């Protein structure tokens, strides 16, 4: 299959292709391949009501869907297209490797389906901040008058985008703002972005990748073949090292971003102003004002440091694409963060309640905790192989108290015992969804006027909730109950 030209639909016609997984990206991939004449088999480990509805839809297109068995390689398979969550160690992929069957991700499929005049990709990855940065970038590009969309790991399938679904007849994109996860990058060896950034690197998804080194290597794939700029975080040397290791096009530049004063070929901050010393005529002596920190949409009364970093990364990618400074300012001013990202829900009895349910790992929680002085922290969930000593050590001086929920809360409790032994801890021994209401009540009891009750779990949500959105909604509902009760 690797020898074919996938931009020619005839290359897929009649080929036996297995799609691993349904969901947000699997269904569009199967639909696209069936439309190109492939003989599609979809395998999926779960067999629920939602999966059966999706299977019925795909069956009408001629696809075979096999629910409840994701381990067995269908006979005759010539290519597997996988959705992001499937581990490389899955029995299906081990069987494929033994049989010499290649595996592509849904992003790899989308890249290979692009037409000759396809829009270039400005790509974003990192442990945290991907979605916010991609949406900031799309807002800046739009402000510059470019036809664009924020796509990829944010829930907009790239396969649908490149095949033109959902666009007005005759419309096309000038450029795409593409969020890519480490899972997607692992299975996307051919992707070549116009410019790309790794925002930061911290341990995450190690149960999937197997090691920090493998996780970082997959993140670093985003720089491979970049043509204009590799944007890195000057405060995170690991991201710069990934740039050094990347095989890029001749003339591609390394561009740093920093919360301090920028050097040549960097973007940074001077006296509350975002400035560019990379995309100017004389970067040794000149700097271009882009925006003010006040232009960055505040999520909790002021822009948190990590959100300023996200804005700088988005600005760097936009400037690499030739966007004028005025559009950077306008794009940042008109951008509004998504819910569950340091979202101030309410003030009750002079205590602020902030929802950062999206903080699903220690790196994100550390950034969230750094934004407040006196905190009652609600934390816990699925640790995904993470450890919490460094997080607790860093945040200890800000903690008024901690309320723990979720399956792996003991790991956080043990770290608190080692590094913050004097901080009061409430350990809720329950993992039902109703635990959030009790957690908020306990946090309210422990908080003092001027404190912030912060939901920044540092863990995934699936032990108690369908996703982090539902966890954040439960927190907001619990805060609403608290306010209604007159606390």
C-alpha positions as a Markdown table, in Angstrom:
| # | Residue | x | y | z |
|---|---|---|---|---|
| 1 | Unk | 0.0 | 0.0 | 0.0 |
| 2 | Unk | 2.9 | 2.4 | 0.7 |
| 3 | Unk | 3.8 | 2.4 | -3.0 |
| 4 | Unk | 0.5 | 3.8 | -4.2 |
| 5 | Unk | -0.4 | 7.4 | -4.9 |
| 6 | Unk | -3.2 | 8.0 | -2.4 |
| 7 | Unk | -4.3 | 11.2 | -4.1 |
| 8 | Unk | -5.6 | 9.1 | -6.9 |
| 9 | Unk | -8.9 | 7.6 | -5.7 |
| 10 | Unk | -8.2 | 4.6 | -7.9 |
| 11 | Unk | -5.5 | 3.6 | -5.5 |
| 12 | Unk | -8.0 | 2.8 | -2.9 |
| 13 | Unk | -10.6 | 1.2 | -5.1 |
| 14 | Unk | -11.0 | -2.5 | -4.3 |
| 15 | Unk | -8.4 | -2.5 | -1.6 |
| 16 | Unk | -9.0 | -4.3 | 1.7 |
| 17 | Unk | -8.6 | -1.6 | 4.4 |
| 18 | Unk | -9.3 | -2.1 | 8.1 |
| 19 | Unk | -10.3 | 0.9 | 10.2 |
| 20 | Unk | -9.5 | 0.5 | 13.9 |
| 21 | Unk | -12.1 | 2.2 | 16.0 |
| 22 | Unk | -15.2 | 4.2 | 15.5 |
| 23 | Unk | -15.8 | 7.5 | 17.2 |
| 24 | Unk | -15.0 | 11.1 | 16.1 |
| 25 | Unk | -12.3 | 10.1 | 13.6 |
| 26 | Unk | -12.9 | 6.5 | 12.8 |
| 27 | Unk | -16.4 | 7.0 | 11.3 |
| 28 | Unk | -15.2 | 9.8 | 8.9 |
| 29 | Unk | -12.2 | 7.7 | 7.8 |
| 30 | Unk | -14.4 | 4.7 | 7.1 |
| 31 | Unk | -16.9 | 6.8 | 5.3 |
| 32 | Unk | -14.2 | 8.4 | 3.1 |
| 33 | Unk | -12.5 | 5.1 | 2.2 |
| 34 | Unk | -15.8 | 3.5 | 1.3 |
| 35 | Unk | -16.5 | 6.6 | -0.9 |
| 36 | Unk | -13.2 | 6.0 | -2.7 |
| 37 | Unk | -14.2 | 2.4 | -3.4 |
| 38 | Unk | -12.2 | 0.6 | -0.8 |
| 39 | Unk | -13.5 | -2.6 | 0.8 |
| 40 | Unk | -13.7 | -1.4 | 4.4 |
| 41 | Unk | -13.9 | -3.4 | 7.6 |
| 42 | Unk | -14.2 | -1.5 | 10.8 |
| 43 | Unk | -13.2 | -3.2 | 14.1 |
| 44 | Unk | -14.2 | -1.8 | 17.5 |
| 45 | Unk | -13.6 | -3.3 | 20.9 |
| 46 | Unk | -16.8 | -2.0 | 22.5 |
| 47 | Unk | -20.4 | -2.9 | 21.5 |
| 48 | Unk | -22.8 | -0.4 | 22.8 |
| 49 | Unk | -25.9 | 1.5 | 21.6 |
| 50 | Unk | -23.8 | 4.3 | 20.1 |
| 51 | Unk | -21.5 | 2.0 | 18.3 |
| 52 | Unk | -24.4 | 0.0 | 16.8 |
| 53 | Unk | -25.9 | 3.2 | 15.5 |
| 54 | Unk | -22.5 | 4.1 | 13.9 |
| 55 | Unk | -22.2 | 0.6 | 12.5 |
| 56 | Unk | -25.6 | 0.8 | 10.9 |
| 57 | Unk | -24.7 | 4.1 | 9.2 |
| 58 | Unk | -21.5 | 2.6 | 7.8 |
| 59 | Unk | -23.2 | -0.6 | 6.7 |
| 60 | Unk | -25.4 | 1.4 | 4.4 |
| 61 | Unk | -22.2 | 2.6 | 2.7 |
| 62 | Unk | -21.0 | -1.0 | 2.2 |
| 63 | Unk | -18.6 | -1.2 | 5.1 |
| 64 | Unk | -18.4 | -4.3 | 7.3 |
| 65 | Unk | -18.4 | -3.4 | 11.0 |
| 66 | Unk | -17.2 | -5.9 | 13.6 |
| 67 | Unk | -18.1 | -4.9 | 17.1 |
| 68 | Unk | -16.8 | -6.4 | 20.3 |
| 69 | Unk | -13.5 | -7.7 | 18.7 |
| 70 | Unk | -10.7 | -5.2 | 18.2 |
| 71 | Unk | -7.9 | -7.7 | 18.5 |
| 72 | Unk | -8.2 | -9.9 | 15.4 |
| 73 | Unk | -6.7 | -8.8 | 12.0 |
| 74 | Unk | -9.4 | -9.2 | 9.4 |
| 75 | Unk | -8.3 | -11.6 | 6.6 |
| 76 | Unk | -7.0 | -9.9 | 3.5 |
| 77 | Unk | -6.2 | -6.6 | 5.2 |
| 78 | Unk | -3.8 | -4.5 | 3.1 |
| 79 | Unk | -3.8 | -1.4 | 5.3 |
| 80 | Unk | -4.9 | -0.4 | 8.7 |
| 81 | Unk | -6.2 | 3.2 | 9.4 |
| 82 | Unk | -6.3 | 3.7 | 13.2 |
| 83 | Unk | -8.0 | 6.2 | 15.4 |
| 84 | Unk | -5.8 | 7.9 | 18.0 |
| 85 | Unk | -6.5 | 6.0 | 21.2 |
| 86 | Unk | -5.3 | 2.5 | 20.1 |
| 87 | Unk | -2.0 | 1.7 | 21.7 |
| 88 | Unk | 0.9 | 0.5 | 19.5 |
| 89 | Unk | 1.1 | -2.6 | 21.6 |
| 90 | Unk | -2.5 | -3.6 | 20.7 |
| 91 | Unk | -2.8 | -7.2 | 19.5 |
| 92 | Unk | -4.3 | -5.9 | 16.2 |
| 93 | Unk | -1.1 | -3.9 | 15.4 |
| 94 | Unk | 1.2 | -6.7 | 16.5 |
| 95 | Unk | -0.6 | -9.0 | 14.1 |
| 96 | Unk | -0.4 | -6.4 | 11.4 |
| 97 | Unk | 3.4 | -6.0 | 11.9 |
| 98 | Unk | 3.8 | -9.8 | 11.7 |
| 99 | Unk | 1.8 | -9.8 | 8.5 |
| 100 | Unk | 3.7 | -6.9 | 7.0 |
| 101 | Unk | 0.5 | -4.7 | 6.9 |
| 102 | Unk | 1.2 | -0.9 | 7.3 |
| 103 | Unk | -0.6 | 1.2 | 9.9 |
| 104 | Unk | -1.7 | 4.8 | 9.2 |
| 105 | Unk | -3.4 | 7.2 | 11.6 |
| 106 | Unk | -6.5 | 9.1 | 10.5 |
| 107 | Unk | -4.2 | 12.2 | 10.2 |
| 108 | Unk | -1.9 | 10.3 | 7.9 |
| 109 | Unk | -4.8 | 9.4 | 5.8 |
| 110 | Unk | -6.0 | 13.0 | 5.6 |
| 111 | Unk | -2.6 | 14.2 | 4.7 |
| 112 | Unk | -2.3 | 11.7 | 1.8 |
| 113 | Unk | -5.8 | 12.6 | 0.6 |
| 114 | Unk | -4.9 | 16.3 | 0.2 |
| 115 | Unk | -5.1 | 17.7 | -3.3 |
| 116 | Unk | -2.3 | 19.4 | -5.2 |
| 117 | Unk | -3.6 | 22.9 | -4.2 |
| 118 | Unk | -4.4 | 22.0 | -0.6 |
| 119 | Unk | -4.1 | 24.6 | 2.2 |
| 120 | Unk | -0.8 | 24.4 | 4.1 |
| 121 | Unk | -0.9 | 23.4 | 7.8 |
| 122 | Unk | 0.2 | 25.4 | 10.7 |
| 123 | Unk | 0.5 | 22.6 | 13.3 |
| 124 | Unk | 0.4 | 22.7 | 17.1 |
| 125 | Unk | 1.2 | 20.1 | 19.7 |
| 126 | Unk | 2.5 | 20.0 | 23.3 |
| 127 | Unk | 1.5 | 18.5 | 26.6 |
| 128 | Unk | -0.8 | 21.4 | 27.4 |
| 129 | Unk | -2.4 | 24.4 | 25.7 |
| 130 | Unk | -2.9 | 22.9 | 22.3 |
| 131 | Unk | -6.6 | 23.6 | 21.8 |
| 132 | Unk | -6.3 | 27.2 | 23.2 |
| 133 | Unk | -3.3 | 27.9 | 20.9 |
| 134 | Unk | -5.0 | 26.5 | 17.8 |
| 135 | Unk | -8.1 | 28.5 | 18.5 |
| 136 | Unk | -6.1 | 31.7 | 19.1 |
| 137 | Unk | -4.2 | 31.0 | 15.8 |
| 138 | Unk | -7.4 | 30.5 | 13.9 |
| 139 | Unk | -8.7 | 33.8 | 15.3 |
| 140 | Unk | -5.6 | 35.6 | 14.3 |
| 141 | Unk | -5.7 | 34.1 | 10.8 |
| 142 | Unk | -9.3 | 35.1 | 10.4 |
| 143 | Unk | -8.6 | 38.6 | 11.5 |
| 144 | Unk | -6.0 | 38.8 | 8.7 |
| 145 | Unk | -8.8 | 38.0 | 6.2 |
| 146 | Unk | -7.7 | 34.4 | 5.6 |
| 147 | Unk | -10.0 | 31.5 | 5.1 |
| 148 | Unk | -9.1 | 29.1 | 7.8 |
| 149 | Unk | -10.4 | 26.6 | 10.4 |
| 150 | Unk | -9.2 | 25.1 | 13.6 |
| 151 | Unk | -9.1 | 21.4 | 13.0 |
| 152 | Unk | -7.7 | 18.1 | 14.0 |
| 153 | Unk | -7.5 | 16.9 | 17.6 |
| 154 | Unk | -10.1 | 19.5 | 18.7 |
| 155 | Unk | -12.8 | 17.4 | 17.3 |
| 156 | Unk | -13.0 | 18.4 | 13.7 |
| 157 | Unk | -11.8 | 15.4 | 11.6 |
| 158 | Unk | -9.1 | 16.2 | 9.2 |
| 159 | Unk | -10.4 | 13.6 | 6.7 |
| 160 | Unk | -13.6 | 15.5 | 6.4 |
| 161 | Unk | -11.8 | 18.8 | 6.0 |
| 162 | Unk | -9.5 | 17.8 | 3.3 |
| 163 | Unk | -12.3 | 16.1 | 1.3 |
| 164 | Unk | -14.2 | 19.4 | 1.5 |
| 165 | Unk | -17.2 | 18.2 | 3.6 |
| 166 | Unk | -19.1 | 21.0 | 5.3 |
| 167 | Unk | -17.7 | 23.7 | 3.0 |
| 168 | Unk | -19.8 | 25.9 | 0.6 |
| 169 | Unk | -19.5 | 24.9 | -3.0 |
| 170 | Unk | -16.4 | 26.4 | -4.5 |
| 171 | Unk | -14.9 | 27.5 | -1.2 |
| 172 | Unk | -11.4 | 26.5 | -0.1 |
| 173 | Unk | -9.1 | 27.3 | 2.7 |
| 174 | Unk | -6.0 | 29.5 | 2.6 |
| 175 | Unk | -4.4 | 27.8 | 5.6 |
| 176 | Unk | -5.4 | 25.4 | 8.4 |
| 177 | Unk | -4.7 | 25.7 | 12.1 |
| 178 | Unk | -4.1 | 22.0 | 13.0 |
| 179 | Unk | -4.0 | 20.5 | 16.5 |
| 180 | Unk | -2.2 | 17.2 | 16.7 |
| 181 | Unk | -1.9 | 14.9 | 19.7 |
| 182 | Unk | 1.1 | 12.6 | 20.4 |
| 183 | Unk | -1.2 | 9.7 | 19.5 |
| 184 | Unk | -1.9 | 11.2 | 16.1 |
| 185 | Unk | 1.7 | 12.1 | 15.4 |
| 186 | Unk | 2.9 | 8.6 | 16.2 |
| 187 | Unk | 0.9 | 7.3 | 13.2 |
| 188 | Unk | 1.6 | 10.2 | 10.9 |
| 189 | Unk | 5.1 | 9.9 | 9.4 |
| 190 | Unk | 4.4 | 11.7 | 6.2 |
| 191 | Unk | 2.9 | 15.0 | 7.5 |
| 192 | Unk | 4.9 | 18.0 | 6.6 |
| 193 | Unk | 3.7 | 21.3 | 8.0 |
| 194 | Unk | 4.4 | 24.9 | 6.8 |
| 195 | Unk | 5.3 | 25.7 | 10.4 |
| 196 | Unk | 4.8 | 24.0 | 13.7 |
| 197 | Unk | 5.2 | 24.3 | 17.4 |
| 198 | Unk | 5.7 | 22.0 | 20.4 |
| 199 | Unk | 4.4 | 24.2 | 23.2 |
| 200 | Unk | 5.8 | 22.3 | 26.1 |
| 201 | Unk | 6.8 | 18.8 | 27.2 |
| 202 | Unk | 5.9 | 17.1 | 30.5 |
| 203 | Unk | 5.2 | 13.5 | 31.4 |
| 204 | Unk | 1.8 | 12.4 | 30.0 |
| 205 | Unk | 0.3 | 9.4 | 28.4 |
| 206 | Unk | 3.3 | 7.3 | 29.4 |
| 207 | Unk | 1.1 | 4.3 | 29.7 |
| 208 | Unk | 0.4 | 4.6 | 26.0 |
| 209 | Unk | 3.9 | 5.6 | 24.8 |
| 210 | Unk | 5.9 | 3.5 | 27.2 |
| 211 | Unk | 8.4 | 6.1 | 28.2 |
| 212 | Unk | 9.0 | 9.8 | 28.3 |
| 213 | Unk | 11.6 | 9.4 | 25.5 |
| 214 | Unk | 9.1 | 7.8 | 23.2 |
| 215 | Unk | 6.4 | 10.4 | 24.1 |
| 216 | Unk | 8.8 | 13.3 | 23.3 |
| 217 | Unk | 9.9 | 11.6 | 20.0 |
| 218 | Unk | 6.3 | 11.4 | 18.9 |
| 219 | Unk | 5.8 | 15.1 | 19.7 |
| 220 | Unk | 8.9 | 16.0 | 17.8 |
| 221 | Unk | 7.5 | 14.4 | 14.6 |
| 222 | Unk | 5.6 | 17.6 | 14.1 |
| 223 | Unk | 8.8 | 19.5 | 13.1 |
| 224 | Unk | 9.8 | 17.0 | 10.5 |
| 225 | Unk | 9.9 | 18.6 | 7.0 |
| 226 | Unk | 8.8 | 22.0 | 8.2 |
| 227 | Unk | 9.3 | 24.6 | 5.4 |
| 228 | Unk | 9.3 | 28.0 | 7.2 |
| 229 | Unk | 9.5 | 27.9 | 11.0 |
| 230 | Unk | 9.9 | 25.5 | 13.9 |
| 231 | Unk | 8.5 | 27.4 | 16.9 |
| 232 | Unk | 9.8 | 26.3 | 20.3 |
| 233 | Unk | 9.4 | 27.3 | 24.0 |
| 234 | Unk | 12.6 | 29.0 | 25.2 |
| 235 | Unk | 11.6 | 28.1 | 28.8 |
| 236 | Unk | 11.5 | 24.4 | 27.9 |
| 237 | Unk | 14.8 | 23.3 | 26.5 |
| 238 | Unk | 13.4 | 19.9 | 25.5 |
| 239 | Unk | 11.3 | 21.6 | 22.8 |
| 240 | Unk | 14.3 | 23.3 | 21.4 |
| 241 | Unk | 16.2 | 20.0 | 21.3 |
| 242 | Unk | 13.4 | 18.5 | 19.3 |
| 243 | Unk | 13.9 | 21.3 | 16.7 |
| 244 | Unk | 17.7 | 20.6 | 16.6 |
| 245 | Unk | 16.9 | 16.9 | 15.9 |
| 246 | Unk | 14.4 | 17.6 | 13.2 |
| 247 | Unk | 15.1 | 17.1 | 9.5 |
| 248 | Unk | 13.6 | 20.3 | 8.0 |
| 249 | Unk | 13.6 | 22.0 | 4.6 |
| 250 | Unk | 16.5 | 24.2 | 3.7 |
| 251 | Unk | 15.9 | 27.7 | 5.1 |
| 252 | Unk | 13.5 | 26.7 | 7.8 |
| 253 | Unk | 14.1 | 28.8 | 10.9 |
| 254 | Unk | 14.0 | 28.1 | 14.6 |
| 255 | Unk | 11.8 | 30.7 | 16.4 |
| 256 | Unk | 11.6 | 30.8 | 20.2 |
| 257 | Unk | 8.9 | 32.3 | 22.4 |
| 258 | Unk | 9.5 | 33.5 | 25.9 |
| 259 | Unk | 7.7 | 35.3 | 28.7 |
| 260 | Unk | 10.7 | 37.5 | 29.1 |
| 261 | Unk | 12.5 | 40.0 | 26.9 |
| 262 | Unk | 13.0 | 38.3 | 23.5 |
| 263 | Unk | 16.4 | 37.9 | 21.8 |
| 264 | Unk | 16.8 | 37.9 | 18.0 |
| 265 | Unk | 14.6 | 35.3 | 16.3 |
| 266 | Unk | 12.2 | 35.2 | 19.3 |
| 267 | Unk | 8.9 | 36.6 | 20.4 |
| 268 | Unk | 8.5 | 37.8 | 24.0 |
| 269 | Unk | 7.1 | 40.3 | 26.4 |
| 270 | Unk | 8.4 | 43.8 | 27.3 |
| 271 | Unk | 6.6 | 46.0 | 29.7 |
| 272 | Unk | 3.3 | 44.2 | 29.2 |
| 273 | Unk | 3.6 | 44.2 | 25.4 |
| 274 | Unk | 4.0 | 41.2 | 23.1 |
| 275 | Unk | 6.8 | 41.9 | 20.7 |
| 276 | Unk | 8.3 | 40.2 | 17.7 |
| 277 | Unk | 12.1 | 40.1 | 17.1 |
| 278 | Unk | 11.9 | 37.2 | 14.6 |
| 279 | Unk | 9.8 | 38.3 | 11.6 |
| 280 | Unk | 11.2 | 41.9 | 11.3 |
| 281 | Unk | 13.7 | 43.3 | 8.8 |
| 282 | Unk | 16.5 | 43.7 | 11.3 |
| 283 | Unk | 15.9 | 41.4 | 14.2 |
| 284 | Unk | 19.2 | 42.4 | 15.8 |
| 285 | Unk | 18.0 | 46.0 | 16.4 |
| 286 | Unk | 14.3 | 46.0 | 15.7 |
| 287 | Unk | 11.1 | 44.7 | 17.4 |
| 288 | Unk | 7.5 | 44.8 | 16.3 |
| 289 | Unk | 4.8 | 45.4 | 18.8 |
| 290 | Unk | 2.1 | 42.8 | 18.3 |
| 291 | Unk | -0.4 | 43.2 | 21.2 |
| 292 | Unk | -0.7 | 43.9 | 24.9 |
| 293 | Unk | -1.1 | 41.3 | 27.6 |
| 294 | Unk | -4.5 | 43.0 | 28.2 |
| 295 | Unk | -5.6 | 41.9 | 24.7 |
| 296 | Unk | -5.4 | 38.3 | 25.7 |
| 297 | Unk | -8.9 | 37.1 | 26.7 |
| 298 | Unk | -8.7 | 36.7 | 30.5 |
| 299 | Unk | -10.2 | 33.5 | 31.9 |
| 300 | Unk | -10.1 | 34.5 | 35.5 |
| 301 | Unk | -9.7 | 38.3 | 35.7 |
| 302 | Unk | -6.2 | 38.4 | 34.2 |
| 303 | Unk | -4.2 | 36.4 | 31.6 |
| 304 | Unk | -2.4 | 33.5 | 33.3 |
| 305 | Unk | 1.3 | 33.1 | 32.3 |
| 306 | Unk | 0.7 | 29.9 | 30.3 |
| 307 | Unk | -2.0 | 31.6 | 28.3 |
| 308 | Unk | 0.4 | 34.4 | 27.4 |
| 309 | Unk | 2.8 | 31.7 | 26.2 |
| 310 | Unk | 0.0 | 30.2 | 24.1 |
| 311 | Unk | -0.6 | 33.6 | 22.6 |
| 312 | Unk | 3.0 | 34.1 | 21.7 |
| 313 | Unk | 3.2 | 30.6 | 20.1 |
| 314 | Unk | 0.0 | 31.4 | 18.0 |
| 315 | Unk | 1.4 | 34.7 | 17.0 |
| 316 | Unk | 4.7 | 33.2 | 15.9 |
| 317 | Unk | 3.0 | 30.7 | 13.7 |
| 318 | Unk | 0.8 | 33.4 | 12.2 |
| 319 | Unk | 3.8 | 35.7 | 11.6 |
| 320 | Unk | 5.6 | 32.8 | 9.9 |
| 321 | Unk | 2.6 | 32.7 | 7.5 |
| 322 | Unk | 3.0 | 36.4 | 6.8 |
| 323 | Unk | 0.2 | 37.8 | 9.0 |
| 324 | Unk | 0.5 | 41.5 | 9.9 |
| 325 | Unk | 0.9 | 42.7 | 13.4 |
| 326 | Unk | -2.5 | 44.4 | 13.5 |
| 327 | Unk | -4.2 | 41.1 | 12.8 |
| 328 | Unk | -2.4 | 39.4 | 15.8 |
| 329 | Unk | -3.8 | 42.1 | 18.1 |
| 330 | Unk | -7.3 | 41.9 | 16.6 |
| 331 | Unk | -7.3 | 38.1 | 16.7 |
| 332 | Unk | -6.3 | 37.9 | 20.3 |
| 333 | Unk | -8.8 | 40.5 | 21.3 |
| 334 | Unk | -11.7 | 38.6 | 19.7 |
| 335 | Unk | -10.6 | 35.2 | 20.9 |
| 336 | Unk | -12.6 | 33.6 | 23.8 |
| 337 | Unk | -11.3 | 30.5 | 25.6 |
| 338 | Unk | -13.3 | 27.3 | 25.7 |
| 339 | Unk | -15.1 | 26.2 | 28.8 |
| 340 | Unk | -13.3 | 24.2 | 31.5 |
| 341 | Unk | -10.0 | 26.1 | 30.9 |
| 342 | Unk | -9.4 | 28.3 | 34.0 |
| 343 | Unk | -13.0 | 29.4 | 33.8 |
| 344 | Unk | -14.2 | 31.5 | 36.8 |
| 345 | Unk | -17.7 | 30.0 | 37.6 |
| 346 | Unk | -18.8 | 32.2 | 40.4 |
| 347 | Unk | -17.8 | 34.1 | 43.6 |
| 348 | Unk | -19.6 | 32.7 | 46.7 |
| 349 | Unk | -19.1 | 34.2 | 50.1 |
| 350 | Unk | -16.0 | 36.1 | 48.8 |
| 351 | Unk | -14.4 | 32.9 | 47.5 |
| 352 | Unk | -13.7 | 32.4 | 43.8 |
| 353 | Unk | -14.7 | 29.0 | 42.2 |
| 354 | Unk | -12.6 | 28.2 | 39.1 |
| 355 | Unk | -13.1 | 25.3 | 36.7 |
| 356 | Unk | -9.9 | 24.0 | 35.1 |
| 357 | Unk | -11.2 | 20.5 | 34.5 |
| 358 | Unk | -9.1 | 20.4 | 31.3 |
| 359 | Unk | -6.0 | 20.2 | 33.6 |
| 360 | Unk | -5.8 | 16.4 | 33.1 |
| 361 | Unk | -2.1 | 16.1 | 33.9 |
| 362 | Unk | 0.4 | 17.4 | 36.3 |
| 363 | Unk | 1.9 | 20.0 | 33.9 |
| 364 | Unk | -1.4 | 21.6 | 33.3 |
| 365 | Unk | -2.3 | 21.6 | 37.0 |
| 366 | Unk | 1.0 | 23.2 | 37.9 |
| 367 | Unk | 0.3 | 26.1 | 35.5 |
| 368 | Unk | -3.2 | 26.4 | 36.9 |
| 369 | Unk | -2.1 | 26.4 | 40.5 |
| 370 | Unk | 0.6 | 29.0 | 39.7 |
| 371 | Unk | -2.2 | 31.5 | 38.8 |
| 372 | Unk | -3.6 | 31.9 | 42.3 |
| 373 | Unk | -2.2 | 32.8 | 45.7 |
| 374 | Unk | -4.4 | 30.9 | 48.2 |
| 375 | Unk | -6.0 | 27.8 | 47.0 |
| 376 | Unk | -8.4 | 25.0 | 48.1 |
| 377 | Unk | -7.5 | 22.5 | 45.5 |
| 378 | Unk | -9.9 | 19.8 | 44.2 |
| 379 | Unk | -7.8 | 17.1 | 42.6 |
| 380 | Unk | -7.7 | 13.4 | 41.6 |
| 381 | Unk | -9.0 | 11.0 | 39.0 |
| 382 | Unk | -7.0 | 8.6 | 36.7 |
| 383 | Unk | -3.2 | 9.3 | 37.0 |
| 384 | Unk | -2.3 | 7.7 | 33.7 |
| 385 | Unk | 1.1 | 6.6 | 35.1 |
| 386 | Unk | 2.0 | 10.1 | 36.5 |
| 387 | Unk | 3.7 | 11.0 | 39.8 |
| 388 | Unk | 2.8 | 14.0 | 41.8 |
| 389 | Unk | 5.8 | 14.9 | 44.0 |
| 390 | Unk | 7.1 | 17.7 | 41.9 |
| 391 | Unk | 3.6 | 19.2 | 41.4 |
| 392 | Unk | 2.9 | 19.2 | 45.2 |
| 393 | Unk | 6.4 | 20.5 | 46.1 |
| 394 | Unk | 5.9 | 23.4 | 43.7 |
| 395 | Unk | 2.4 | 24.3 | 44.8 |
| 396 | Unk | 2.7 | 23.6 | 48.5 |
| 397 | Unk | 3.1 | 27.2 | 49.6 |
| 398 | Unk | -0.2 | 28.2 | 47.9 |
| 399 | Unk | -2.4 | 25.4 | 49.3 |
| 400 | Unk | -4.9 | 26.3 | 52.0 |
| 401 | Unk | -6.4 | 22.8 | 51.8 |
| 402 | Unk | -6.9 | 19.9 | 49.4 |
| 403 | Unk | -10.0 | 17.8 | 48.6 |
| 404 | Unk | -9.2 | 14.5 | 46.8 |
| 405 | Unk | -11.6 | 12.6 | 44.6 |
| 406 | Unk | -11.2 | 9.7 | 42.1 |
| 407 | Unk | -9.5 | 6.3 | 41.7 |
| 408 | Unk | -5.9 | 7.4 | 42.0 |
| 409 | Unk | -6.3 | 10.0 | 44.7 |
| 410 | Unk | -4.0 | 8.0 | 47.1 |
| 411 | Unk | -1.0 | 8.9 | 44.9 |
| 412 | Unk | -1.7 | 12.6 | 45.4 |
| 413 | Unk | -2.4 | 12.1 | 49.1 |
| 414 | Unk | 1.0 | 10.4 | 49.5 |
| 415 | Unk | 2.8 | 13.2 | 47.8 |
| 416 | Unk | 1.0 | 15.7 | 50.0 |
| 417 | Unk | 2.2 | 13.8 | 53.1 |
| 418 | Unk | 5.8 | 14.0 | 51.9 |
| 419 | Unk | 5.8 | 17.7 | 50.7 |
| 420 | Unk | 2.9 | 19.5 | 52.3 |
| 421 | Unk | 2.3 | 17.6 | 55.6 |
| 422 | Unk | 0.6 | 20.6 | 57.3 |
| 423 | Unk | -2.0 | 21.2 | 54.6 |
| 424 | Unk | -5.4 | 19.8 | 55.6 |
| 425 | Unk | -6.6 | 17.0 | 53.3 |
| 426 | Unk | -10.2 | 15.7 | 52.8 |
| 427 | Unk | -10.1 | 12.3 | 51.1 |
| 428 | Unk | -13.5 | 11.4 | 49.6 |
| 429 | Unk | -13.7 | 7.6 | 49.3 |
| 430 | Unk | -16.1 | 7.6 | 46.4 |
| 431 | Unk | -15.9 | 7.6 | 42.7 |
| 432 | Unk | -19.5 | 8.2 | 41.7 |
| 433 | Unk | -20.4 | 11.5 | 39.9 |
| 434 | Unk | -22.2 | 12.8 | 43.0 |
| 435 | Unk | -18.8 | 13.0 | 44.7 |
| 436 | Unk | -18.2 | 16.4 | 43.0 |
| 437 | Unk | -21.0 | 18.0 | 45.0 |
| 438 | Unk | -19.5 | 16.8 | 48.3 |
| 439 | Unk | -16.1 | 17.9 | 47.1 |
| 440 | Unk | -17.3 | 21.5 | 46.5 |
| 441 | Unk | -19.1 | 21.6 | 49.9 |
| 442 | Unk | -16.0 | 20.4 | 51.6 |
| 443 | Unk | -13.9 | 23.0 | 49.7 |
| 444 | Unk | -16.3 | 25.8 | 50.7 |
| 445 | Unk | -16.0 | 24.7 | 54.4 |
| 446 | Unk | -12.2 | 24.9 | 54.2 |
| 447 | Unk | -11.9 | 28.1 | 52.2 |
| 448 | Unk | -11.4 | 31.6 | 53.6 |
| 449 | Unk | -12.5 | 35.0 | 52.1 |
| 450 | Unk | -10.1 | 35.8 | 49.3 |
| 451 | Unk | -9.3 | 32.2 | 48.5 |
| 452 | Unk | -9.8 | 30.3 | 45.2 |
| 453 | Unk | -11.4 | 26.9 | 45.1 |
| 454 | Unk | -9.7 | 25.4 | 42.1 |
| 455 | Unk | -10.7 | 22.3 | 40.2 |
| 456 | Unk | -7.4 | 21.3 | 38.6 |
| 457 | Unk | -7.5 | 17.5 | 38.9 |
| 458 | Unk | -4.0 | 16.7 | 37.4 |
| 459 | Unk | -5.7 | 13.5 | 36.3 |
| 460 | Unk | -8.0 | 12.1 | 33.6 |
| 461 | Unk | -11.7 | 12.0 | 34.3 |
| 462 | Unk | -12.8 | 8.6 | 33.0 |
| 463 | Unk | -13.0 | 6.9 | 36.3 |
| 464 | Unk | -16.0 | 9.1 | 37.3 |
| 465 | Unk | -17.1 | 11.0 | 34.2 |
| 466 | Unk | -17.4 | 10.5 | 30.5 |
| 467 | Unk | -14.9 | 13.3 | 29.8 |
| 468 | Unk | -13.4 | 16.4 | 31.4 |
| 469 | Unk | -16.3 | 18.5 | 30.1 |
| 470 | Unk | -18.8 | 16.5 | 32.2 |
| 471 | Unk | -16.5 | 16.8 | 35.2 |
| 472 | Unk | -16.3 | 20.5 | 34.7 |
| 473 | Unk | -20.1 | 20.7 | 34.3 |
| 474 | Unk | -20.5 | 18.8 | 37.5 |
| 475 | Unk | -18.3 | 21.2 | 39.3 |
| 476 | Unk | -20.2 | 24.2 | 37.9 |
| 477 | Unk | -23.5 | 22.6 | 38.9 |
| 478 | Unk | -22.2 | 22.0 | 42.5 |
| 479 | Unk | -21.0 | 25.6 | 42.7 |
| 480 | Unk | -24.5 | 26.7 | 41.6 |
| 481 | Unk | -26.1 | 24.6 | 44.3 |
| 482 | Unk | -23.8 | 26.2 | 46.8 |
| 483 | Unk | -24.7 | 29.7 | 45.7 |
| 484 | Unk | -28.4 | 28.9 | 45.7 |
| 485 | Unk | -28.1 | 27.6 | 49.3 |
| 486 | Unk | -26.8 | 31.0 | 50.3 |
| 487 | Unk | -23.3 | 29.9 | 51.5 |
